[in-house]
Amino acid sequence: MALLDVRTREEVRRLLADLPHPVRLRVFIQHTDCIYCRETRQLVEEVAALSDRLSLEVHNRITDREVAERYGIDKVPAVVIEGDQDYGIRYFGIPSGYEFGSLIEDIRMVGVRDSGLSPASRQRLARIQTPVHIQVFVTPTCPYCPRMVRLAHQAAFESPWIRADMIEAMEFPELADFYGVYGVPRTVINEVIHVEGAVPEGYFINELMKVTDPEAMAKATAAWERMRHAIAAGHAHSHHHDDED
């Protein structure tokens, strides 16, 4: 049975009708220990069928290990959106609910080959010369999450140094737990910079540019270490109560 209804298919077909450049979608799956691999593959297959500008490649993370390693795929399901190069745009977990809109907007962005960021943001991102990893934790029912996923993916498109992951928090609970994700969206930049909620473009770029400031990174690292201790203490406390029960 199709995942996309007739109205959604027509709307997506309309949105992707005028893409000037081709877009390749890569889906990474495995056949065991993956809740939504089958549905993610089907969803992306249905989208790919709606435009002759889209092509699809499906990879098994286990048997296609070299490809998975090349794209930094360490968990599944995963989706990569690329054009004539890999822009560092990643989805981990099924892009459903509100995140389906992010997927379509990212396809459009790559098809047009334009991030859509302001000139000021583009100028600032051009100063980044070291690797940056952005993780945006989301849930499919969060209406504010797509804004942060889009900003992260726009930044990744704009800078060859940036990789940006959407991470569906409920599919990867251990990761969400590690970063203390109690609400979404929560954005983690290079492990130590944490942005709560949906924020404007300028604010997000300010936070992102801290990676170029050693003093700001030292402060963020110290704050993250304090947060990790608090999370660990909270876990120990809850385990103690569980033992008592």
DACOR-V575749 format. One record per pair of residues at least 12 apart in sequence whose ideal C-beta (glycine too) atoms are under 10 Angstrom apart, sorted by the first residue. I is the first residue (numbers start at 1). J is the second residue. Records with the same first field share a line. If there is no record, write none. Layout:
I=J / J
This chain:
1=42
2=42 / 43 / 46
3=39 / 40 / 42 / 43 / 44 / 45 / 46 / 47 / 94 / 96 / 100
4=42 / 43 / 46 / 47 / 49 / 50 / 100
8=46 / 47 / 50 / 100 / 104
9=46 / 47 / 49 / 50
10=50
11=50 / 104
12=46 / 47 / 49 / 50 / 51 / 100 / 101 / 103 / 104 / 107
13=47 / 49 / 50 / 51
14=50
15=50 / 51 / 101 / 104 / 105 / 107 / 108 / 111
16=47 / 48 / 50 / 51 / 52 / 53 / 54 / 104 / 107 / 108 / 111
17=50 / 51 / 52 / 53
18=51 / 53 / 108 / 111 / 112
19=51 / 52 / 53 / 54 / 83 / 107 / 108 / 110 / 111 / 112 / 113
20=53 / 111 / 112 / 113 / 114
21=53 / 83 / 84 / 110 / 111 / 112 / 113
22=51 / 52 / 53 / 54 / 55 / 82 / 83 / 84 / 110 / 111
23=48 / 51 / 53 / 54 / 55 / 56 / 81 / 82 / 83 / 84 / 106 / 107 / 108 / 109 / 110 / 111 / 112 / 113
24=48 / 53 / 54 / 55 / 56 / 57 / 80 / 81 / 82 / 83 / 84 / 86 / 110
25=44 / 45 / 47 / 48 / 54 / 55 / 56 / 57 / 58 / 79 / 80 / 81 / 82 / 103 / 106 / 107 / 110
26=44 / 55 / 56 / 57 / 58 / 59 / 64 / 67 / 68 / 71 / 73 / 78 / 79 / 80 / 81 / 82 / 86 / 90
27=40 / 41 / 42 / 43 / 44 / 45 / 48 / 56 / 57 / 58 / 59 / 76 / 77 / 78 / 79 / 80 / 91
28=40 / 41 / 57 / 58 / 59 / 60 / 61 / 62 / 64 / 67 / 68 / 71 / 73 / 74 / 75 / 76 / 77 / 78 / 79 / 80 / 90 / 91 / 92
29=41 / 58 / 59 / 60 / 61 / 62 / 64 / 76 / 77 / 78 / 79
30=59 / 60 / 61 / 62 / 63 / 64 / 68 / 75 / 76 / 77
31=60 / 61 / 62 / 63
32=62
33=76
34=61 / 75 / 76 / 77 / 171
35=76 / 77 / 93 / 94 / 168 / 170 / 171
36=76 / 77 / 93 / 94 / 95 / 96 / 168 / 171
37=58 / 60 / 61 / 76 / 77 / 78 / 94
38=77 / 94
39=77 / 94 / 96
40=58 / 76 / 77 / 78 / 79 / 91 / 92 / 93 / 94 / 95 / 96 / 168 / 171
41=56 / 58 / 77 / 79 / 94
42=94
43=77 / 79 / 94 / 95 / 96 / 100 / 103
44=56 / 58 / 77 / 79 / 81 / 91 / 94 / 95 / 103
45=58
47=79 / 95 / 100 / 103 / 104 / 107
48=107
50=104 / 107
51=107 / 111
53=107 / 111
54=81 / 107 / 111
57=80 / 82
59=71 / 73 / 76 / 78 / 80
60=76
61=73 / 74 / 75 / 76 / 77 / 78
62=76
67=80
70=86
71=86 / 88 / 90 / 163
72=86 / 88 / 90 / 133 / 163 / 165
73=90 / 92
74=92
75=92 / 93 / 165 / 167 / 171 / 172 / 174 / 175
76=92 / 93 / 171
77=91 / 92 / 93 / 94 / 95 / 168 / 171
78=90 / 91 / 92 / 93 / 165 / 166
79=91 / 92 / 93 / 94 / 95 / 103 / 106 / 166
81=103 / 106 / 107 / 109 / 110 / 111 / 153 / 156 / 157
82=110
83=107 / 109 / 110 / 111 / 112 / 113 / 157
84=110 / 113
85=110 / 160
86=156 / 160 / 163
87=106 / 109 / 110 / 113 / 115 / 153 / 154 / 156 / 157 / 158 / 159 / 160 / 162 / 163 / 164
88=131 / 132 / 133 / 134 / 152 / 153 / 155 / 156 / 157 / 159 / 160 / 161 / 162 / 163 / 164 / 165
89=103 / 106 / 107 / 109 / 110 / 149 / 152 / 153 / 154 / 156 / 157 / 162 / 163 / 164 / 165 / 166
90=133 / 134 / 135 / 152 / 153 / 156 / 163 / 164 / 165 / 166 / 167
91=103 / 106 / 138 / 149 / 153 / 164 / 165 / 166 / 167 / 168
92=135 / 137 / 165 / 166 / 167 / 168 / 171 / 172 / 175
93=137 / 138 / 139 / 140 / 165 / 166 / 167 / 168 / 169 / 170 / 171 / 172
94=140 / 168 / 171
95=138 / 140 / 146 / 149 / 166 / 168
96=140 / 141 / 168
97=138 / 139 / 140 / 141 / 142 / 143 / 145 / 146 / 168
98=138 / 139 / 140 / 141 / 142 / 143 / 144 / 145 / 146 / 147 / 149
99=136 / 138 / 139 / 140 / 141 / 142 / 145 / 146 / 149 / 166 / 168
100=140 / 146
101=143 / 146 / 149 / 150
102=136 / 138 / 145 / 146 / 147 / 148 / 149 / 150 / 152 / 153 / 166
103=146 / 149 / 153 / 166
105=146 / 149 / 150 / 153 / 154
106=149 / 150 / 153 / 154 / 156 / 157 / 164 / 166
109=150 / 153 / 154 / 157
110=153 / 157
113=157
114=154 / 157 / 158
115=150 / 151 / 153 / 154 / 155 / 156 / 157 / 158 / 159
116=150 / 154 / 157 / 158 / 201
117=151 / 154 / 155 / 157 / 158 / 201 / 205
118=201 / 202 / 205
120=201 / 202 / 205
121=151 / 154 / 155 / 158 / 201 / 202 / 204 / 205 / 208 / 209
122=154 / 155 / 158 / 159 / 205
123=205
124=155 / 158 / 159 / 202 / 205 / 206 / 208 / 209 / 212
125=154 / 155 / 156 / 157 / 158 / 159 / 161 / 162 / 205 / 208 / 209
126=158 / 159 / 161
127=159 / 209 / 211 / 212
128=155 / 158 / 159 / 160 / 161 / 162 / 208 / 209 / 211 / 212
129=159 / 160 / 161 / 211 / 212
130=161 / 190 / 211 / 212
131=160 / 161 / 162 / 163 / 190 / 211
132=155 / 156 / 159 / 161 / 162 / 163 / 164 / 189 / 190 / 193 / 208 / 209 / 211 / 212
133=156 / 161 / 162 / 163 / 164 / 165 / 188 / 189 / 190 / 191 / 211
134=148 / 149 / 151 / 152 / 153 / 155 / 156 / 162 / 163 / 164 / 165 / 166 / 187 / 188 / 189 / 190 / 193 / 195 / 204 / 207 / 208 / 211
135=152 / 163 / 164 / 165 / 166 / 167 / 172 / 175 / 176 / 179 / 181 / 186 / 187 / 188 / 189 / 190 / 191
136=148 / 149 / 150 / 151 / 152 / 153 / 164 / 165 / 166 / 167 / 169 / 184 / 185 / 186 / 187 / 188 / 189 / 195
137=149 / 165 / 166 / 167 / 168 / 169 / 170 / 172 / 175 / 176 / 179 / 181 / 183 / 184 / 185 / 186 / 187 / 188
138=166 / 167 / 168 / 169 / 170 / 181 / 184 / 185 / 186 / 187
139=168 / 169 / 170 / 171 / 176 / 181 / 183 / 184 / 185
140=168 / 169 / 170 / 171
141=170 / 184
142=169 / 183 / 184 / 185 / 198
143=198
144=183 / 184 / 185 / 197 / 198 / 199
145=166 / 168 / 169 / 184 / 185 / 186 / 187 / 197 / 198
146=166 / 185 / 198
147=185 / 197 / 198 / 199 / 200 / 201 / 204
148=164 / 166 / 184 / 185 / 186 / 187 / 195 / 197 / 198 / 199 / 204
149=164 / 165 / 166 / 167 / 185 / 187 / 198
150=164 / 166 / 201
151=164 / 185 / 187 / 195 / 198 / 199 / 200 / 201 / 203 / 204 / 205 / 208
152=164 / 165 / 166 / 185 / 187 / 189 / 195 / 204 / 208
153=165 / 166
154=201 / 204 / 205
155=189 / 201 / 204 / 205 / 208
159=208
161=211
162=189 / 208 / 211
164=187 / 189
165=188
166=185
167=179 / 181 / 184 / 186 / 188
168=184
169=181 / 182 / 183 / 184 / 185 / 186
170=184
175=188
177=231 / 235
178=191 / 228 / 231
179=191 / 194 / 224 / 227 / 228 / 231
180=194 / 224 / 227 / 228 / 230 / 231 / 232 / 234
181=194 / 196
182=196 / 231
183=196 / 197
184=196 / 197 / 198
185=197 / 198 / 199
187=199 / 204 / 207 / 208
188=224
189=204 / 207 / 208 / 209 / 210 / 211 / 217 / 220
190=208 / 210 / 211 / 217 / 220 / 221 / 224
191=220 / 221 / 224 / 228
192=210 / 211 / 216 / 217 / 218 / 219 / 220 / 221 / 222 / 223 / 224 / 225 / 227 / 228
193=207 / 208 / 210 / 211 / 216 / 217 / 219 / 220 / 221 / 223 / 224
194=207 / 220 / 223 / 224 / 227
195=207 / 208
207=220
